[in-house]
Amino acid sequence: MTSITTTCREISELLPVAQTACRLLFQECFKAGIKNIFITETYRSQERQKYLYEQGRTRPGQIVTWTLDSNHKSRLAWDIAVGPPQSLYDVATLSRVGAIARQLGITWGGDWTGNIDRPHFEVKPNWIMPKGYKIEGQVIIPTNSKYQVQLIVEGNTTKPIAKDDDTMKFTRTTAKAAVRDYIQQAVGKGLIGHGWKNSIMAL
């Protein structure tokens, strides 16, 4: 069982509808040139929600949530942050992502009144991908700021963009093998979650 102090960043822990919505959002952000965003939390148990709610109230620290009833526990929500060179919760970048989410029918916490939550995104259980959109390839969603979002399309073997010229690269020639190779390296380096192992098996 995951500790209440541990953050879950696995896309695979979301419901399938939220996984699809999240991948579509990151894909469209990539296409819009927003590549330095990453997941900071997906599923959150009720116990962890209660633990976070207590922070700044009955436990020392800054208040980080205003509710005991979050869609994170329903596996329909995810939080993101912004990597360098912007600040972690850069308002301009999060607002750009929020505008894209709005077009996709994804709820953005930045649109809420009262309790604005710009890093937060969620969907309803009946969310449907809008007409004219599709998942165009393998969407690599980082879970830390070291790597950028990637969209790997069949026949396109462009080398992934590393922020520090790391050694991760495609070492095979065919598109599917290249994707498999990249994901294996990324999981091994802890840059993306272990949920991607299922994607590797499917390739």
N, C-alpha and C positions, 0 to 999 in steps of 0.2 A: 504493500500500500504506500502511495506517495505521501511524504510528509507535508503537513499544512504550510510549512515554510518554503517548500520547493515549488518553483514555477514550472508549469507544463507548457512547452512550446511546440508540441507535436500537432501538426495539421491532422494527422490520422485520428486524433482524439476528438475531433469535431464530427458532427453528423455529416453524412454524405452531401447533403444540400449545402451545408456551410463550407465544406471542403471545396466544392465546386465554385461557390461564390468567392471564396478567398483566393483561389487560384486565378479566377477570372479578373479579380481586382488587381492582383499583382501583375498579371499579364498586361492589362491595359495600362498600368502605371509604367511598366517597362517600355511599352510602345510610345508612351508620352515622354519618355526620357527620365522618369523618376525611378532610379535604380538603387538608391542608397537607403532603402527602407527594409525593415526586418521585423519578424514576429517576436513579441515579448511574452505573450501568454495566449493560450487557447482555452482548454478545459480547466475549470476551477471547481473543486468540490465545495459543497455547502460548508464543510468544516473550515476550508481555507478562506472562503468568503467571510465567515464569522471572524476568523483570525485577523483578516485585513481590516474588517470593520472596527475591531477593537483598537486598532492602531490610532493614536491621537485622541482616544476616548478613555478606555480603561487601561491602555498600554501606551508607554511612551512612543513618541514619534509623530510625524506629520500625517494628517488625515489623508488617506489614499482612496477611500471609497465612501459613498454616502448611503449605500443600500446593502441590505442583507439578501436581496432578491435579484441576482444578476443572471443574465442570459449566458454567462460563461458556464454556469452549472448545468444549463440545458444543452451545452455543446453547440451553441449557435452563434457564439461571439468570439472575437479575437482582438487582441491589442497589438499595435505596432509602434515602432520608434524609428527615428531617423539617424542614419550614420553620418560620419564625417564627410565633408567639412562642416555641415550644419550641426546645430545643437541637437540634443537627443529628442526633444519635442518641438522642433522648429515649426512655428505656427504656419509659415508660408507653405512649407512642404506638406504638412498635414492637411492644410486647406485644399491644396491641389489634389491630394488623394481623396479627400472628402467629396470634392466636386465630381471626380470620376465615379466614386461609389454611388453618388446620387443618380447618375445616369444609368447605373446598373441595377437600381432598385435595392441597393444595400444601404441599411441605416447607418448613418455616421453620427457619433456622439457629439460632434462639433455643431450639429444642427439642433441639438436639444436646448430648451430654454431652462434657465435656472442652474441646473447641474451640467454644464458643458464638459464633455469628455472627448477631446480631439483624438487621442490615440485609439479610441474604441470604435469597432465596427461590428455589426450583427445583422442577421437575416431572420425572417420568420420561417417556420417549418415548411410553408407552402411557397417559398421563393422559387421563381422560375427565371431562367436565364432570358434576358430580353432578346427580342428578334434582332437579327443582324450580328449577333455575337456568337462566338464559339471558342473553345479552348483550342488554340492553334498548334500547340506542341507541348513539350515537357516544360512546365513552369517550375523553376528552381527557386524556392522561397527560403531565404536565409533566416537563421534563428539567432544570429548575432551580427555585429556591424562590420565584421572582417570582409565579408563578400557581398557582392551586389546581386540583385535579382537577375535571373537569366531566363530567356525563352529560347529553347532549343527546338528548332523545327526540322522535320525530316529533310535531309539533303543539305542542311546548313551546318557545317562543322566549324563554325567560328569559335576560336578559343575563348573560354570563359574569362571574364574580366576580373582580375584579382586586384585588390587595393594595394598589395605590398609585393607584387610580382612573385607570389608564392609559386611552388612547383606544380600545383594542380594544373593539368592540361589534358586534352584529349590525346590518348596514346594509340587509339585504334582508328581505322579509316572509315568504316561504315557508320551511318548516322545512329542506328540503334545501339551498336557496340560503343560508340562514342558517348552516348547518353548514359549507358550503363556504367561505363568507366568513370565518367565524371561524378555520378551519384555515389558510387562506391568510395571514391576518394573523399568526397565531401562529407559523407557519413563518418568515415574513418577519422577525419580531422575535427569532427564535432561541429561542422559549419551548418549542417542541416540535420533535422531530427531522424531518429531511427525508423520512423514511419515510412521513410522513402525506400526501405528494404523491400516493401511490398511492390513498389514501382519497379525496382530492379528485377524482381522475379517475373513481373508481367511483360518485361521487354524481350 
